[in-house]
Amino acid sequence: MLSEKWALAILLLQLCSAGCGFCGKVLVWPCDMSHWLNIEVILEELTEKGHEVTVLTFPHTKLIDNRKTSPLNFEVLPSEVQKESVDNIHDKFLYLILNVLPNLTSWQSTIKLKDFFIETTEILKILCEGVVYNQTFMKKLQETNYDVMLIDPVLPCGELIAELLAIPFVLTLRASVGGMKEKHCGKLPAPPSYVPVQMVSLTDRMTFLERVKNTVLSVFFDFWIRDYDIHVWDQFYSEALGRPTTLCETLGKAEIWLIRTYWDFEFPRPYLPNFEFVGGLHCKPTKPLPKEIEEFVQSSGEDGIVVFSLGTIIQYITEEKANLIASALAQIPQKVLWRHKGKKPATLGANTQLYDWIPQNDLLGHPKTRAFITHGGTNGIYEAIYHGVPMVGVPMFADQYDNIAHMKAKGAAVEVNINTMTSADFLNALRTVINDPSYKENAMRLSRIHHDQPVKPLDRAVFWIEFVMRHKGAKHLRPAAHNLTWFQYHSLDVIGFLLACVAAAIFLVTKCCLFSCQKLGKTGKKKKRE
């Protein structure tokens, strides 16, 4: 009996050892807010598989809570930036997108945003300097011997830390402004004839004028982003590394790019071997609703419910807009669950219930849900796709316009402009999505595509992070384009050489012809004189 117990203990020990055969240390450079909600799921899965995960976080964050009990190790970064400065950026950004930009032209909005980004960059640069120039802190990270670093490139600096520590790193992102990081840093092909520039609400089926617009914007973003990077981050990265380099060159060293979309969302386009799709990795089957919410949902009867949330950033909208929306919601037969923290709208109908927080995923998966009113955040859109729920899109900034444009093109959403819409516009959009069966059918089609994958998105993300750990990188997937200059990449040197050859050939042929003509002319004159 005793020997059997020893045998069982040894077997369990062997199983544990085998299960942790590839366990390692993961360093994480995250971004706060909705980005954190997405990356946190990956980190929890890594810890469950036995990996040691350390998250680098600043003292002042909104959703990243380094004080709660968690399997994650949080390392609070040294920072001289005060909480007031961070809050000021957040508040100023919200004021810009809700009150300033709607009243400006596209060009004026671009200039305003660029000025805001430059101001923000100065603070981000100070945060980064506080880390990379802190020798004690960097030495501590160096001595820990991390196997891989997971980085959200929305906040620069993570890739610089990885380079200084000589750690292979993996990027996780939805998209950069204009898609420039993927295009220039990742060398992702982007023919402007059918690949729309990110965040400009175009599709892959463009008219001639739209292709003109797409090409012009592509060139504009190229120069705008380059100017923005060269004057700030390129110089800083060169100083920190002690050699000439650029932000783009450093980002280009990423082993794997985890893109937070999939073909249920994306338009078909060329991708590279080190780009992997993990869209919807945070989506989960539904859990039972809290009793109070379930009772309200069930009270809707056959009409069902509408779920309304503008995400984690836009918690407040103007009183005027809130009343406009509330009056429209009051005219539908469905019950509405609205996540709203502002003042209670005076026009709120009896069918609408306000909540500080709602279990969004569980509500979207409820059989009584008929529509989802969303600002167009990637996380919310993927929960709607996962559960097959049609959407009314109310985009406000960044990739939200692009996200809703994708859903519109696929027939699963209707868009309204929050700055110009009337109560009738909002009501008509909602009625269209609820009453036109094609929207539900298209949403269910996208849901079937999403679920019909050989590997779940979360498992795919974890696999590639572990792959980089096991093989100390993934250089065999990295295209040779990274080793070419911009004129070599576009074959401008080859084109120039061929044009020179053609020009030389034309020149020689022309000279020969002229010489022959002159010879013939002299011979003819000589014969004539004779």
NUTI-710014 format. One line per 2 residues: their letters; for each residue x, y, z of C-alpha. Coordinates in steps of 0.2 Angstrom, whole numbers, always signed. Each point is the difference from the previous one (the first is absolute). Layout:
<rs>
A> X,Y,Z; ... $
</rs>
This chain:
<rs>
ML> +0,+0,+0; +14,+12,+5 $
SE> +9,-4,-17; -15,+4,-10 $
KW> -1,+17,+9; +18,+4,-4 $
AL> -3,-6,-18; -15,+12,-1 $
AI> +10,+14,+7; +14,-2,-12 $
LL> -12,-1,-14; -8,+16,+5 $
LQ> +17,+9,+2; +5,-6,-18 $
LC> -17,+6,-7; +3,+17,+8 $
SA> +18,+1,-6; -6,-5,-18 $
GC> -14,+13,+1; +13,+14,+4 $
GF> +13,-6,-13; -2,+16,-9 $
CG> -4,+12,+14; +9,+16,+0 $
KV> +0,+18,+5; -11,+12,-10 $
LV> +3,+19,+2; -15,+11,-6 $
WP> -1,+18,-6; -19,+3,+0 $
CD> -12,+15,-4; -14,+5,+11 $
MS> -19,+0,-2; -8,-12,-13 $
HW> +18,-5,-6; +3,-7,+17 $
LN> -16,-10,+0; +6,-9,-15 $
IE> +17,-4,+5; -4,-5,+18 $
VI> -9,-15,-7; +16,-6,-9 $
LE> +10,+3,+16; -12,-10,+11 $
EL> +1,-15,-12; +19,+1,+0 $
TE> +0,-1,+19; -12,-14,+0 $
KG> +12,-9,-11; +14,+3,+13 $
HE> +9,+15,-7; +6,+14,+11 $
VT> -7,+16,-6; +6,+17,+5 $
VL> -10,+16,-5; +9,+16,-1 $
TF> -13,+14,+5; +0,+18,+4 $
PH> -6,+6,+17; -15,+9,-7 $
TK> -11,-12,-10; -19,-1,-3 $
LI> -3,-19,-2; +17,-8,+4 $
DN> -2,-3,+18; +17,-5,+7 $
RK> -7,-1,+18; -13,-14,-2 $
TS> +5,-19,+3; +5,-7,-16 $
PL> +11,-14,-7; +9,+14,-10 $
NF> +15,+9,+7; -2,+19,-1 $
EV> +16,+10,-1; -4,+19,+3 $
LP> +11,+10,-11; +10,+15,+7 $
SE> -8,+16,-6; +1,+18,+3 $
VQ> -16,+4,-9; -14,+5,+12 $
KE> -18,-8,+0; -7,+17,-5 $
SV> +10,+1,-16; -6,-18,-5 $
DN> -18,+5,+4; +2,+16,-9 $
IH> +4,-9,-16; -15,-12,+2 $
DK> -12,+15,+3; +8,+10,-14 $
FL> -2,-14,-12; -18,-3,+4 $
YL> -4,+19,-1; +9,+0,-18 $
IL> -10,-14,-7; -17,+4,+8 $
NV> +0,+19,-1; +14,+7,-11 $
LP> +3,-11,-15; -19,-2,-5 $
NL> +0,+19,-4; +16,+0,-11 $
TS> +4,-5,-18; +10,-16,-3 $
WQ> +16,+10,-3; -2,+10,+16 $
ST> -4,-16,+10; +16,-8,-7 $
IK> +10,+15,+6; -8,+0,+17 $
LK> +3,-18,+3; +18,+1,-6 $
DF> +3,+14,+13; -9,-11,+13 $
FI> +11,-14,-4; +16,+10,+1 $
ET> -5,+6,+17; -4,-17,+5 $
TE> +17,-6,-7; +9,+11,+12 $
IL> -8,-8,+15; +3,-18,-7 $
KI> +18,+4,-3; +2,+6,+18 $
LC> -8,-17,+5; +12,-10,-11 $
EG> +15,+10,+6; -4,-4,+18 $
VV> +1,-19,-4; +14,-2,-13 $
YN> +12,+13,+9; -3,-8,+17 $
QT> +15,-11,+1; -6,-9,+16 $
FM> -17,-4,-7; +7,-6,-17 $
KK> +14,-11,+9; -14,-8,+10 $
LQ> -9,-4,-17; +16,-6,-8 $
ET> +4,-12,+15; -18,-8,-1 $
NY> +5,-8,-17; -17,+2,-9 $
DV> -4,-12,-14; -12,+11,-10 $
ML> -8,+17,+1; -18,+4,-5 $
ID> -3,+18,-6; -15,+11,-4 $
PV> +9,+12,-12; -13,+13,+2 $
LP> +11,+7,+14; +18,+1,-6 $
CG> +15,-6,+10; -4,-18,+3 $
EL> +10,-5,-16; +14,+11,+6 $
IA> +1,-9,+17; -1,-17,-9 $
EL> +15,+6,-11; +10,+6,+15 $
LA> -3,-17,+9; +3,-10,-16 $
IP> -17,-9,+2; -10,-6,-15 $
FV> -17,+8,+0; -18,-2,-6 $
LT> -11,+15,-5; -19,+0,+3 $
LR> -11,+13,-9; -16,+3,-9 $
AS> +8,+13,-12; +10,+16,+0 $
VG> -4,+17,-6; -2,-2,-19 $
GM> +8,-18,+2; +17,+8,-1 $
KE> +8,-11,+13; -5,-16,-9 $
KH> +4,+7,-17; +17,+8,+3 $
CG> +6,-9,+16; -7,-17,-3 $
KL> +2,+1,-19; -18,-5,-3 $
PA> -5,+2,-19; -14,+13,-2 $
PP> -4,+4,-18; -11,+15,+1 $
SY> -11,-6,-15; -9,-12,+12 $
VP> +7,+1,+17; -8,+15,+9 $
VQ> +10,+11,+12; -4,-4,+18 $
MV> -12,+11,+9; -7,+9,-15 $
SL> -17,-10,-2; +4,-7,-17 $
TD> -3,-17,-6; +9,-12,-12 $
RM> -13,+4,-14; +5,+18,-4 $
TF> -6,+11,-14; +13,+10,-11 $
LE> -2,+15,+11; +1,-10,+16 $
RV> +16,-8,-7; +7,+17,-3 $
KN> -4,+5,+18; +8,-16,+7 $
TV> +16,+3,-10; +1,+18,+5 $
LS> -3,-4,+19; +12,-14,-1 $
VF> +14,+12,-6; -6,+13,+13 $
FD> +1,-13,+14; +17,-5,-6 $
FW> +7,+17,+2; -10,+6,+15 $
IR> +5,-16,+11; +18,+1,-6 $
DY> +1,+18,+5; -8,-4,+17 $
DI> +12,-14,+3; +16,+7,-6 $
HV> +0,+16,+10; -4,-9,+17 $
WD> +2,-19,+1; +13,-3,-13 $
QF> +12,+12,+9; -4,-7,+17 $
YS> +2,-18,-5; +16,+4,-8 $
EA> +7,+8,+15; -6,-14,+12 $
LG> +7,-14,-11; +16,+10,-4 $
RP> -1,-2,-19; -11,+7,-14 $
TT> -16,-8,-1; -19,+3,-1 $
LC> -16,-5,+9; -6,-9,-16 $
ET> +17,-9,-1; -2,-6,+18 $
LG> -18,-5,-2; +4,-9,-16 $
KA> +10,-12,+11; -16,-8,+7 $
EI> +0,-19,-2; -19,-1,-1 $
WL> -14,+13,-3; -16,-5,+9 $
IR> -14,+9,-10; -16,+1,+11 $
TY> -11,-3,-15; -5,-15,-11 $
WD> -8,-3,-18; -17,+2,+8 $
FE> +5,+18,+2; +14,+3,-13 $
FP> -1,+3,-18; +11,-12,-10 $
RP> +18,+6,-3; +18,-6,+0 $
YL> +8,-4,+17; +17,-7,+5 $
PN> +5,-16,+9; +4,+9,+17 $
FE> -18,+8,+0; -13,-10,+10 $
FV> -18,+4,+2; -7,-2,+18 $
GG> -16,+11,-1; -13,-4,+13 $
LH> +12,-10,+12; -9,+8,+14 $
CK> -17,-6,-4; -8,-13,+11 $
PT> -16,-10,+1; -14,+9,+10 $
KP> -2,-2,+19; -16,+2,+9 $
LP> -5,+19,+2; -2,+8,+18 $
KE> -18,-3,+6; -6,+18,-1 $
IE> +7,+2,-18; -8,-18,-5 $
EF> -17,+6,+6; +1,+16,-10 $
VQ> +5,-10,-16; -14,-13,+3 $
SS> -13,+14,+2; +3,+5,-19 $
GE> -10,-15,-6; +1,-4,-18 $
DG> +7,+17,-5; +16,-3,+8 $
IV> +14,+12,+6; +12,+12,-7 $
VF> +18,+2,+8; +7,+17,+0 $
SL> +18,+4,+5; +13,+13,-6 $
GT> +15,-9,+8; +12,+4,+14 $
II> +6,+17,-6; -16,+9,-5 $
QY> -10,-2,+16; -8,+17,-1 $
IT> -8,+9,-15; -8,+17,+0 $
EE> -17,+2,+7; -7,+6,-16 $
KA> +6,-16,-9; -6,-11,+14 $
NL> -18,+7,-1; +0,-2,-19 $
IA> +5,-18,+2; -12,-4,+14 $
SA> -15,+7,-9; +4,-12,-15 $
LA> +2,-15,+12; -16,+4,+8 $
QI> -9,-3,-17; +5,-18,-3 $
PQ> -9,-15,+8; +16,-8,+6 $
KV> +7,+2,+18; +17,+9,+0 $
LW> +14,-2,+12; +11,+15,-2 $
RH> +17,+2,+8; -1,+19,+5 $
KG> +9,+9,+14; -6,+18,-4 $
KK> -15,+9,+6; -17,-9,-3 $
PA> -7,+6,-16; -17,+9,+2 $
TL> -7,-9,-16; +4,-18,+7 $
GA> -13,-12,-4; -8,-14,+12 $
NT> +8,-13,-11; +18,+6,+3 $
QL> +10,-4,+15; +17,+9,+4 $
YD> +15,-9,+8; +17,+5,+6 $
WI> +6,-17,-7; -7,-14,-10 $
PQ> +6,-18,-3; +1,+4,-19 $
ND> +6,-17,-6; -13,-10,+9 $
LL> -14,+12,-6; +6,-1,-18 $
GH> -1,-19,+2; -18,+0,+7 $
PK> -13,-7,-12; -11,+16,+3 $
TR> +13,+12,-7; -5,+8,-16 $
AF> +13,+14,-3; +16,+7,+7 $
IT> +3,+19,+0; +19,+3,+1 $
HG> +13,+13,-3; +9,-13,-11 $
GT> +14,-5,+12; +9,-16,-6 $
NG> -4,-10,+16; -19,+4,-1 $
IY> -1,-4,-18; +8,-17,+2 $
EA> -12,-4,+14; -14,+4,-12 $
IY> +7,-10,-14; +3,-15,+12 $
HG> -18,+0,+5; -7,+5,-17 $
VP> -8,+17,+5; -3,+14,-13 $
MV> +6,+17,+5; -4,+19,-1 $
GV> +17,+8,+0; +3,+17,+8 $
PM> +19,+3,-3; +9,+14,+8 $
FA> +19,-1,-3; +15,-11,-5 $
DQ> -4,-17,-8; -18,+1,+4 $
YD> -5,+8,-16; +10,-14,-9 $
NI> -8,-14,+10; -17,+6,-3 $
AH> +4,+2,-19; +5,-18,+0 $
MK> -16,-6,+8; -10,+11,-12 $
AK> +9,-8,-15; -4,-17,+7 $
GA> -19,+4,+2; +0,-2,+19 $
AV> -1,+18,+6; -8,+18,-3 $
EV> +10,+15,+4; -6,+17,+7 $
NI> +10,+16,+2; -1,+5,+19 $
NT> +5,+18,-5; -14,+3,-13 $
MT> -13,-14,+3; -18,+5,+5 $
SA> -11,-11,+12; -9,-6,-16 $
DF> +17,-5,-8; +4,-11,+15 $
LN> -17,-7,+1; +0,-5,-18 $
AL> +17,-8,+1; -5,-10,+15 $
RT> -17,-6,-8; +10,-5,-16 $
VI> +12,-11,+10; -14,-8,+10 $
ND> -13,-2,-13; +10,-4,-16 $
PS> +4,-19,+1; +15,+2,-11 $
YK> +10,+9,+14; -3,-15,+12 $
EN> +4,-12,-14; +17,+8,-4 $
AM> +5,+2,+18; -4,-19,+2 $
RL> +11,-3,-16; +14,+9,+8 $
SR> -2,-10,+16; +1,-16,-9 $
IH> +16,+5,-9; +7,+6,+17 $
HD> -4,-17,+8; +6,-10,-15 $
QP> +19,+0,+4; +12,-14,+2 $
VK> +7,+8,+15; -8,+12,+12 $
PL> +7,+18,+0; +6,+0,+18 $
DR> +9,-17,-3; +8,+7,-16 $
AV> +6,+16,+9; +8,-11,+15 $
FW> +7,-12,-13; +10,+13,-9 $
IE> +6,+8,+16; +6,-17,+6 $
FV> +8,-3,-17; +11,+15,+1 $
MR> +5,-5,+18; +4,-18,-6 $
HK> +10,+5,-15; +7,+17,+6 $
GA> -9,+9,-13; -8,-4,-17 $
KH> +13,+7,-12; -5,-13,-14 $
LR> -17,+9,-2; +8,+18,-1 $
PA> +0,+6,-18; +16,+6,-9 $
AH> -9,+16,-3; +7,+6,+17 $
NL> +18,+0,-7; -4,+11,-15 $
TW> +0,+18,-2; -16,+9,-5 $
FQ> +6,+2,-18; +5,-18,-1 $
YH> -16,-6,+8; -10,+9,-14 $
SL> +13,-6,-13; +4,+18,-5 $
DV> +19,-4,-2; -5,-14,-12 $
IG> -12,+11,-9; +13,+14,-1 $
FL> +13,-12,-7; -12,-7,-13 $
LA> -6,+17,-5; +19,+5,-2 $
CV> +3,-15,-10; -15,+4,-12 $
AA> +6,+18,-1; +17,-5,-4 $
AI> -6,-12,-13; -11,+14,-8 $
FL> +14,+12,+1; +12,-13,-9 $
VT> -13,-5,-13; -4,+19,-3 $
KC> +19,+4,-2; +3,-15,-12 $
CL> -15,+5,-11; +6,+18,+0 $
FS> +18,-6,-4; -7,-11,-14 $
CQ> -11,+14,-7; +15,+12,-1 $
KL> +11,-14,-8; -14,-3,-13 $
GK> -2,+19,-3; +19,+2,-3 $
TG> +1,-15,-12; -16,+6,-9 $
KK> +8,+18,-3; +17,-8,-5 $
KK> -9,-10,-13; -10,+14,-6 $
RE> +16,+11,-3; +8,-14,-10 $
</rs>
